[in-house]
Amino acid sequence: MTATPTAPTEKLPKKIYEREMLRLQRELVEMQEWVRSSGTRLVVVFEGRDAAGKGGAIQRVAEYLNPRVCRIVALPAPTERQRTQWYFQRYIEHLPAAGEIVLFDRSWYNRAGVERVMGFCTPEEYERFLRQCPVFEEQLVEDGTMLRKYWFSVSDQEQERRFRSRMKDPMRRWKLSPMDLESLTRWEDYSRAKDAMFAHTDTDVSPWFVVEAENKRRARINMVAHLLASVPYEHVERPALQMPERPPSRGYQRPPREQFRHVPDHAATLSAD
């Protein structure tokens, strides 16, 4: 029996992290070209505790990718009309076509987590989700969609530390909501919901992969490396580009700059310091 890995706590040096992340991001661009040229459909689901680092990992994955190929989907609360639809329906609208990658910043698993814990769905709806979800995902995979599911795991102490850090930072305070803070008082409820979710949806066809996220740098590196290793992409030769020669002028003269409204030169007001 394989021992359960412990969460690494040693901080990854910034220089090592940045060097390796840049290398992995170059590989993500290679993977993107293969996805585009081969007509592959790739879905990556990011789930986990609030403040576990999902958003930062998604940003690193998408940073150098073509937004026409790779889309981030972070859906708001459902509308009244969407609440009357089949639960998976509004997520299906955002699934990729051939040659596309979709990164779900939270997904249909909202029903197994926050909706279950906060009472936003009925017990019948929750039980129906647990039955239907493995079938839904099996159909996606059977139809040719690559599905990768990552759960970002963080301790209650580290989650609280990150919440307090966000409360003090005006640039990140928007990331906190009353519901996020309430998750601190419902830690065990969310833990039980996650365990039940894994028991029903961690299948051979569509497995969950746990990302130990106590250290954000390690989590990002490990998650991206795993994603790249799990996709059988190959190098795609791109057509060589050649810069054309600029043709001779045909007499065009630019109108005087004074005719246009210009953005003030705020940069000129900055000191050299």
N, C-alpha and C positions, 0 to 999 in steps of 0.2 A: 504494500500500500504506500503510495507516494505521500510524503509529509506535506502539510499545508505550508506554503511559504509565508514567512513573516514580512511585515511591511518594512522596507528599508527606510532608515531615518537619516542616514548620512547625506548631507547636502552635496549635490553634484556641483563642482566648481563651474562658475559662469563661463569661463573660456572654453572648457571642455564641452559644456552644454551647447553653447552657440555654434561651435565648430561641427559637432555631430548633428545638431538640428538642421544646419544649412545643408549638410550632406544628404540627410534624409529628405529635405524639401526638394533637392535636385532630383532625387529618385521619385518623389511624388509627381514631379513634372513629367518624368519618363512614363510613370504609370498612367498619367492622364492621357498622354499621347496614344498609348496602347488602348485605353478604354475608348477613346474617340475613334481611332482608326479601325478597331475590331468590332465596334458596335456593341460593346459590353454595357450592361446596366449594373451600376454599383450603388448600393444603399449602405450607409454607415449610421448606426443608431448610437447616440451618446446619452447615457442615463447615469443616475447616481444621486447622491445626497446634494442638497443645496450647498453651494460653495465648494464642491468637490473638485472643481477645475475643468469641468466639461467645456465651458466657453473658451478658455485659453487654449485647450487642445484643438478645438475646432478652428480657431483663428490660425494656429500654426499649420494645420493641414491645408487650409484654403488660401494661405497668404500669397503664394506665387502661382496659383492655379487660375485658369481661364474661367471667369464667372459665367461664361456661356456654356461651359462644360460642367463645372462644379457649382452647385447651388447649396446654400444653407437654408434649411427650413426650420423656423421657430414659430410655431403657430400660437396665436392668442387663445383665450378661452372661446369655446364654441358659441356661435350665435344661437338664437332661439330656434331658427330653422334647422341648423346643424344638429341640435339636440334631438330632433325628431328623425334624423337619418340613421341608417345602419352605422354603428360606431366607427368602423374602419373607413367609411366612405370619404371623409374629408382628408384623410391621409393618403388615400389612393390617388387623389387629384395631383399630389406632389411627387409621385414616384417617377423615376427617370425613364426617359425614352432611350433608344439605342445611342450609345456614345456619350452617356451622361452619368455624372456622379451626384448623389444627393446625400447631404450630411444632415441628419435629424438632430437638432438641439432639443432634446426630449421628443417623444414620439407617442405612438398608440399606447405605450406603457404608462402613460398618465393614469389610465384607468386602474392599473394594478398598484399604483403608488398614491399620489395625492388625492385622487378621487375616492379611493377606498378608505384612506385614513381620515380624510376631512368630511366624509359623508356626502360627496357630490354625485355619487351614483348609488343605486339601490343594491342590496345584496344579490338580487336576481341578475342585474346587469353585470355585476362583478363576476359572478360564477359563470355567466355566459361568455364573458371575455376570456376567462381562463380556459374554457373549452375551445373557443373559436381561434384564439391567437396562434396556437401551434399549427392549426390547419391552414390559417391565412398565410403564415410564413412558409409553410411547406409548399403551398401553391406558388408563392413568389419564386422560391428557389427552383421548383419544378419547371417553371416557365422561363428560367434562364437568368433571373436576377441574382446577382451576388449580394448576399446579406451578411453584414458584420455587426455584431452587437457588443458594445463595451459598457461595463458598469464601473464607474469611478468610485472607489471605496475610500472613505476618510473617517477618522475617529471622531467621537463627539467632542473631545477637547480641541482638536484642530479645527473642526467646523465652527465652534464657538469663537476661537481665536480669529478666524477669518471674518466672521460676522462683525466682531468688535472692530477689526481693522477697517472694514467697509463703512461702518458707522462714523468713523473719524475722518474718512477721506471723502471730500465733496465730489471728487471725480468718479467715485465708484458707489456713492450712496444709492444711486438709482437701482443698483443691483439688489438692494434689500427691499423686501415687502413685509407687511405684517404676517403674511402666511409663512414666509421664510423663517421669521423669528419664532413663530409658533412651533415650527418643526423641532426646535430645541426641547420643548416640553413634551413632544410626542416621539422622542427618539426610539423607544422600544416599539411603539406602534408601527413606525416606518420600517424598523428592522424585521418585525414579523411579516409585514406586507411584502418586503423584498424577498424573504425566505420562501414565502408561498409562491411568489412570482417565479422565482428560479425553479422551484419544484415542478411547476407546470410548463415552463417555457424554455428551460435549458435542455434542448433536445440535440440529438446527433445531427439532425438536418440543419438546425438553426441554434447553435450553442451560444452561451454567454461567455465573454472573456472579462475577467475582473482585472481592473487596473488599480494597483495600490497607489493612491494619490495623496499620501501624507506629505510627500515632497513633490511639488508641481513640476519641477524640471525633469525629475526621473519619470514621472507619470507621462509627460508629453513624449519624451524620447521612447519609452517602452511601448506606448500605444501606437505611435507612428511606425516604429520598426516592426511591430507585430502586423499591422495592417499591410505594409509593403510585403512582408514575408508570406502573407496569406493570399495575395492576389498573384496569379501566375502571369504577370505582365512580361513583355519582351521589349527590347529596344526597337524603336521604330525609326527608320531612316526618313528624315524629312528632306524635301526638295531643297537643293542649294539655292540660296537667294543671291542676286547680284544687283548692286546699286546702279540704277540707270544714270546715264549722263544727263545733266540738266540742259534742256534746250536753250538756244539763244533767246534773248529778250525780244518781244514783239512790241516794245514801246510802252508797256504798262508803267504807270507812275502811281505810287501810293499817295492817297489824299493826305493833306496836312493832319498831324496828330491832334491838333486843336479842335478838329471837327468831332472828335469822339469823347465819350465819357470814360475816364480812366480810373482804375482803382488807386486810391492814394498810396504813396510809397511809405507804408508803415515801417518797412525794414530799415529805411534811412534814419528813422528816429531812434534806433537801437544803438546803444553804445558798444564799443569794441569789447567791453567786459562781459 
